[in-house]
Amino acid sequence: MVKLASVQPGFLGVESAREGVGITVSYWDSLEAIQKWKQNERHLVAQSKGISDWYLTYKTRVCKVERDYGFEKV
């Protein structure tokens, strides 16, 4: 899905973590871009498989990033 999402208009990036519980955060430039991704045919198929085969539970949050900063020691 990341490869497919990455070619969608408005896609900015993705971050994932898997340690006991998995989390994936995708970043988009607008609510319209998110809505179009949500309606993508291949994404809809994956969502259906997630409900029927892969997940016992999942949650979606749509959030606005107000600031992003960090530190990296090299």
C-alpha angles and dihedrals in degrees: 000000000000091000090049093045092049092066094048117107111259097023111142104174148294138243126195137184128186118186112131091317122041126224130180124185120192123193125214133179096231146009087248091059090050091051092050091050090049089055096046108126097226091045090052090053090050091049090053092049089048091056095043103035118008114037136049089193140357138176132206123205126184110204138168117232108222097178137005123191139141150153132253123187113211 
